[in-house]
């Protein structure tokens, strides 16, 4: 590979000192550490609740999500994905021998200004979603005609978890699926650019949808569509910022509506999905995709980096 070759985001690891089958090893390490850290966080939360006066069995039920979902379970879910950020960054550094910043973007860092811009642009897509949602039949899972919920101590605890941890949970999922998995599959097949980009977008999207369950086909397809759009955004904007912004807004809205009008058990374990929900969510995702990609091209947001830069382990970020 020539040092001056321009590599898009999904092929950055093809210039790493340790590549090829190292990608599979890295995916395995990421998966094992994810499971181990989930168990450790669950143990810590259970002990914390037990020390607060709950019986150990009751504390375990709260953390495990059995029955009614409590704030401690949502905290476990959020923290479990949040720790994926440093784990994924560490895998890129230790396993592949390149600066972990390459997992964030082709600028070797998270472009905070660009991410805030994307967050603002996401509200344009939200307005389009509201228009479409007014034209399709109302869905039971999102109907708001039940009145405003009472603000209780549990509501307060949920709200704190959502505001403090949900953005990290959304970012963690992006670093895992649209970050490391995208770069791994893209690098393994980098000799075939067209196959590489399709695989890098589609495979992580399928895994992402599987993680959210397959028991309800409309919901599975909805998550798959989200993953495909988020993966396309990564390729076309050269980083995770746009996907993180969209994911954070979606989750904050979903949990916020659940706290105000529904319940968190339904929000975290959705069932009875309808195909009528797809036009609404697809409108949001596709409008956001078009607006963000158009803005990125107008702004000249970098979408590739030199292979020679990636191969050098350096803590200094590359210019945008």
Helices and strands as residue ranges (DSSP letters): E 6-8, G 9-15, H 22-51, H 56-64, H 71-94, G 100-103, H 112-133, G 140-142, H 153-161, I 162-166, H 167-173, I 174-181, H 182-188, H 193-211, H 217-237, H 241-261, H 264-268, H 276-299, E 304-306, H 307-310
